[in-house]
Amino acid sequence: MNDKALSVRNLCAGYHGSEVLQDISFSVNAGDYVGICGPNGSGKSTLIKIILQLLAPTSGEVSVLGTPQASFRDWHRIGYLPQGLQFFNPHFPATVDEVIRLGRLSAKKFPKRFNRDDAFAVDRTMEWMGISHIRGAMIGELSGGLRQRVLLARALVNDPALLVMDEPTTALDPETRESFYKLIFEMNREKQCTVLLVTHDTATIGKYASHLLYLDKKVVFYGSFDDFCNSAEMTGFFGEHGQHLVCHRH
Amino acid sequence: MNLNEMLSYGFMQRALIGGSLIAILCSVLGVFLVLRRLSLIGDGLAHVTFGSVALALFFRLHSVYMTLSIIPVVLASALGILKLAQKARIYGDAAIGMVSAIGIATGVLLASVAGGFNVDLFSYLFGNILSISSSELAIAAALFVIVIAGVVMFYNELFASTFDEELAKSSGLDTDRINMVLVLLTALTVVLAMKVVGIMLISALLILPAVSALQIAKGFKTAIVSAAAIGVVTVICGISFSFVMNLPTGATIVLINFAVFLCAFAARTLLRHP
């Protein structure tokens, strides 16, 4: 059994001729919780887009859950939670139940029809996340925090082996953000789901992630959080105060 | 004139059946198009239909032959809009505008060069469902089955990519294929709808039942079913009312639809702020 959730080798990528990722290589073991951080324009979101095949790399190789991207078909084993919906329309006529069920489409073959198992999976996920009471509510009528929770439920409805999140809590207040991260941490521990989290929230990385990937177009640091906290690079990245903040769990 | 008498006419029966089938197609596809901000693709394809009708009249093709001959032209134009938007680095609305203008220009040019069929062309601008023949109704029924089958087979994929295209892509859905299916189904529907409301008002039949339904719907399936119901009721009312009052059918259908939209909007406002 291949225990690598993600393997990236000599990856280069960019937009319209400018290179955003320059020859990056790293691998993630199954069950790891990896925090991805770096300054704006460092290539964090570009990396996520390449992992999800939303963007093609200019060169390099990526294997997801032990399969090279070109032959990867197990989309139901990946859950994705974006910062927000691309062009969210608050009047979109979809219920919470309908949105979460869309997550089950990735496991279907054409014609993609839902069945009882899907209804059961949706019920179970909503119950686990404590959102059963809003199943009939319209997605556009929910608060930002609840809406992100629903999108997380959509990402988790297949019990994914890899959960990819791109700044999922930007629009949330600190209290909601904390409960959101606790939920993801719980899932990482209980279900051994590998987590890739892009965030500027370095305190969160310090509290929950087992590994840190620091990008600045290249891999500046990648390793366990303990190594990171004891490394000389630490102060350079975050300063003295940042060091205390990020590593406070140690 | 009473209802029985009106329904005893063969042309009224054909108009009501054909109009209802086309209303269902327009309303169902309209929900997807409106939510994807592609409402005006109906207008663009209608203008292409205008050029295609002129071309068909130029070659003296009428009735069923005309419908069958313009379908491939409109389908190709629909694909052209998609490809222009994807490959030529221009926005979707600009692609629609370009194809639309080419359609109109072709129609005007052919009408001017050939002469003699301007009156026929004019009748297609404003539609005349009452003149639908049995063979045209058969074509409409066949296309209805094809389009509805397409929507049913791709329903969940269409819903997913309408909700959020990036999320749909990240689930492994082929969103380019889904967009192509939607645009091709719309092109077929536009060709049919030309007979009901005419080229000038096709986009109204695609947009109005959908936006009325979106005012009151509590879920995606509800929105689709409500739009279809509004489309059918307004087309039946429009055909009947225009026949009794001797009014233009297409315009009557559109204005009834607008009245329904105002009612739905008022109902929504009152329910939210009693």
HADDOCK unambig.tbl for C-alpha pairs under 7 A between the chains (distance, minus, plus):
assign (segid A and resid 52 and name CA) (segid B and resid 170 and name CA) 5.60 0.50 0.50
assign (segid A and resid 54 and name CA) (segid B and resid 169 and name CA) 6.86 0.50 0.50
assign (segid A and resid 54 and name CA) (segid B and resid 170 and name CA) 6.71 0.50 0.50
assign (segid A and resid 75 and name CA) (segid B and resid 171 and name CA) 5.63 0.50 0.50
assign (segid A and resid 75 and name CA) (segid B and resid 172 and name CA) 5.70 0.50 0.50
assign (segid A and resid 85 and name CA) (segid B and resid 164 and name CA) 6.52 0.50 0.50
assign (segid A and resid 86 and name CA) (segid B and resid 164 and name CA) 6.40 0.50 0.50
assign (segid A and resid 86 and name CA) (segid B and resid 166 and name CA) 6.92 0.50 0.50
assign (segid A and resid 93 and name CA) (segid B and resid 214 and name CA) 6.78 0.50 0.50
assign (segid A and resid 93 and name CA) (segid B and resid 217 and name CA) 6.37 0.50 0.50
assign (segid A and resid 93 and name CA) (segid B and resid 218 and name CA) 6.08 0.50 0.50
assign (segid A and resid 93 and name CA) (segid B and resid 219 and name CA) 4.84 0.50 0.50
assign (segid A and resid 93 and name CA) (segid B and resid 220 and name CA) 5.12 0.50 0.50
assign (segid A and resid 93 and name CA) (segid B and resid 223 and name CA) 6.88 0.50 0.50
assign (segid A and resid 94 and name CA) (segid B and resid 219 and name CA) 4.49 0.50 0.50
assign (segid A and resid 94 and name CA) (segid B and resid 220 and name CA) 4.93 0.50 0.50
assign (segid A and resid 95 and name CA) (segid B and resid 219 and name CA) 5.20 0.50 0.50
assign (segid A and resid 102 and name CA) (segid B and resid 160 and name CA) 6.30 0.50 0.50
assign (segid A and resid 106 and name CA) (segid B and resid 171 and name CA) 5.09 0.50 0.50
assign (segid A and resid 106 and name CA) (segid B and resid 172 and name CA) 6.12 0.50 0.50
assign (segid A and resid 111 and name CA) (segid B and resid 153 and name CA) 5.50 0.50 0.50
assign (segid A and resid 111 and name CA) (segid B and resid 154 and name CA) 6.74 0.50 0.50
assign (segid A and resid 112 and name CA) (segid B and resid 156 and name CA) 6.60 0.50 0.50
assign (segid A and resid 138 and name CA) (segid B and resid 218 and name CA) 6.84 0.50 0.50
assign (segid A and resid 138 and name CA) (segid B and resid 219 and name CA) 6.94 0.50 0.50
